[in-house]
């Protein structure tokens, strides 16, 4: 039974990573790396810290729901597990959307040099960058 759950989880994971976004990982273990690589200003570091905390709160709730879902249906039939895997995937997708939203917030406060560095890193890793609207300064 656990093998089926693992297979469904693995399948849904591969399905979600077909085209990978170039995520910064705000809120993860890489906040310090983000600060160093992109040479964030003090103000940007404060925003990063705040958004990391917000992301943690948002995703902890979703993680708890996912854990409860898996625990509640440990011994369920394969038919039920298929339905549960779809619910689980929705929770994981919501967590990914939260991560993308926080990364996008950070990208919007990047200066041109920082954003260009991000674009170059994404291209080097053959990942799809998160595009943001960059206003053009006419002065």
C-alpha angles and dihedrals in degrees: 000000000000089000090060092050091049091049092050091048092048092048093050090048093053091046091055095050098054091115111018123212119223097247124185094208100233108189094024132097090285102072091106091047090050089052093052100040095048095034093230120205120237090260092051090048090054090051090048091051092049094048091046090056091047091050091050091055093046095049098040088066092050092045091052090051091049093049091049091049092052094044093047092053102038093121099034125129121265090253092056091044091058089056091044091051089058091052090046091051090053090054092049090047090052090052090050091050089052091051092048091048092053092046089051091051090054092046090054091061094046115112118231094268092051093046092048089051089052092050092049093049091050092049092049090054093043092238128142109254122223104246120214131186107264111198115222116233108221095194 
